[in-house]
Amino acid sequence: MTIKLGVPSKGRLMDKTFEWFGKRGIMLSRTGSDREYAGAVEGVEGVELVLLSAGEVPRELAAGRIHLGVTGTDMVREKLASWSDRVTELTTMGFGHADLIIAVPGAWVDVDTLDDLDAVAAAFRRDHGFRLRIATKYHRLVREHLKDAGVADYQLVDSQGATEGTVANLTAEAVADITSTGETLRANHLKVLSDGPILRSQATLFKSRMAEWSDEDRTALTALKAKLAL
């Protein structure tokens, strides 16, 4: 048996993950072409590299098909109901920082907080006959956050493209999205509510609670954690 370690298969997240492990004496690498999802691990025994999209990592962890996985905090908490029953956070990794925020048009001068949004949403429904639309990819996290804040008169509309553009395109009145600098929001004349983010996300190493762990796997995990100083 070997421990399966799932990491993002491309882009900056893959590069940063490889760099993070490399600084701790474990070399991760792709093998074959960019279209092949094969990889190699050097520096520790009993660990196999599995290259996945960042969005696939939570699903594979929850299904127990990989033992460890690197992905954003936001991905795990959005995609997995009762996520803490299925995975454990081993360590945050110090890169891939982004905040999940709610933003409204900058022209809404009287809207600065969730309480203000609640009041505007009630008025919007009364005036327009339908609920204020919030475009997002993060339905679970946004719905839970708004429920906790007591905001009721809204509807979530799915956005798989450029979420920040939905207000300008008149397909939503507000957005809930991941941002690292806020530049794209400002370019689209949006402002972030001042209550603070729904979630502060970063790349995190997770352990599956659902995978089968043999004695050999546990031994390999102990060696891996020692290398990573966990």
ABEGO torsion letter per residue (X at the ends): XBBBBBBBABEAAAAAAAAAAAAAGBBBBBBEBAABBBBBBBGBBGBBBBBBBAAAAAAAAAAGABABBBBBAAAAAAABBGAAAABBBABBAGBGBBBBBBBBBAABAABABAAAAAAAAAAAAAAAGBBBBBBBABAAAAAAAAAAAGBABBBBBBBABBAAAAAAAGABABBBBBBAAGAAAAAAGBBBBAAEBABBBBBBBBBBAABBBBAAAAAAAAAAAAAAGX
